[in-house]
Amino acid sequence: LYVLMKCKANKNRPITAAEVLGREANLLFLFGSSTEVHVCAIKTAYASGLLGNSINSESFGETWIAPAGIATEDFYGFRSQKDVMKLVEICRKVCSKREISIALKPGEIIAMMTDGGKYGLFLVKRVAPTSIQIDACHILL
């Protein structure tokens, strides 16, 4: 599970934590083979049966994801300059064409936004059989 919040984003969370996290849970990373990782919104994961039957889906907010379509240099530029307006603009533009699931590979930049006012980008740095390393920038409006 991925939580788009600075204090909670870097922690490995099991699927069983989804219900406790509620609206804070935004994404689910799905690990397949040694180089195959997908990401999907938490509600998509629930609807697909990936979270089990005992969880109440009404506790989750909406999250939209899409490839950001920007260069790595631009990502790091927004991040270092803390360009909130550009971050929000990119997320709104690309997430209007949201995707259900995205295959991740190193160098891929993903945009996301939530109905709770979170906007963010993450850059996939490394993919391993059971983990993923990302750089992220985000804002809560």
Buried (B, 14 or more C-beta within 10 A) or exposed (E): BBBBBEEBBEEEBEBEBBBEBBBBBBBBBBBEEEEEBBBBBBBBBBEEEBBEEEBEEEBBBBBBBBBBEBEEEBBEEBBEEEBBEBBBEBBEEBBEEBBEBBEBEEEBBBBBBBEBEBBBBBBBEEBEEEEBEBBBBBBEE
